[in-house]
Amino acid sequence: MKIEQFQIFQLCSIFGPLMLGLSLIGQNPKKVWREVGFAVVIMAVIVWGFSSVVSYSHFIFIILLLWIPLLKKVLKISYAFTVIAVLLAFVLFMFQIMISQTIPHYTSISSNEYKLYVNLILALLCSVLSFVVHLTKLTIFPQNIEVYAVAEKSQKTNFKYYLVLMMIVLSILIVWIGFLIGNLSMYPLSHQVFFASVTFILFIIFVSFMRRLSIDAMERIEAILDKQYQTELLGFMHIIRSQRHDFNFHLQAIYGMLENKNYSDCSDYVKTMVEDASTMNDVLPLSHPAISALLNTFSEMASLKGIKLEFMIYYNLEQMPCTVYETNKVIGNLIQNAIDEVEQHPDRPSWIKVMILKRSNNNVIKVSNSIQNNMDSYKNMFNPGYSTKESHEGIGLTTVQRIVSKYNGTIYPEFEGDIIHFIVKIPFKY
């Protein structure tokens, strides 16, 4: 059956459900509405172009599949979250269609124009709700979802099971609502309202249940990360104690070589000592040993990967208002993103510079590395799931941005030829 013009406009009303679906997975509707609107226009043109050869019911299914890669490309979020956002949007969109078919029975008006008005009003309502969800933080996934990216493999696997469960249940809901829409006319009006109400209530209960599961999963992952930080801290302190313990032996060895006038051997020995201690000395000026432990761990990691990681610490972060855990999140995410970027281009010089200083009553953290991508590829860098690596479900810089904003700070990139500098400024605590 040929697709009518009314049905094309009805498909365009999916804009509202898409906004709400994306908001439920943690996207900021203020930042994505242009991209979503652009994607809806593209989809409407495609529907119009094939309206004479494909039936409306078939097109609904085709659009469901096409939305996933389209939004993935436009918004640069992971496939898992894109699929869930699209499935949520289609559940809401089909509720729209069901309501637009049921309400005319109460008004005795059944024209397509009237149904279209109902769809547009419901789409507007969904758009407004998307901003409400974002402002009240009633998202399915918690604000600390970014810890998923640095979790252990077993924890990631458990969380993926939740995502798969959500996809399956939402798909079943879409099929069920589609069945109801196709057979509503077979039932009395009271039964139609009953089926629609029960289905919507079950949908709300399921979304609330998945939100609770997600929060619990992220809390467990954070607890594991806390233990890892404590382990790194203990390891760092052990290294310091070992260096102090060995220091007397080194002095005795140097004294012996000087007594025997083995100046060349003594010089080589001292150089070796300086190289071993330089990394540790670079990170010692920081106010909290947990931050030093993190930098020491990254230094060892970078060394194993053949990356030169240089620290320039001119300030000990004693006026940093963030907790130690939050400070480590900021620094750790910036360095990890730099390592990910440098690893993509083994043919280029592998180096990263980390600078910590204070400027105008601000704590300043600056991480620099070389890049090969053009500037346009970084325009969505603060979106959840952003990554310049095709096969990588990146954590983006949403973690850093959230923490920095919490303390009225700023984060921004600076481009200098083929070098990118990520600069974080957080006001002093008073």
Summary of the structure (lengths in Angstrom):
residues: 430
radius of gyration: 28.1
end to end distance: 69.5
largest distance: 109.2
contacts: 1314
relative contact order: 0.08
helix: 68%
strand: 9%
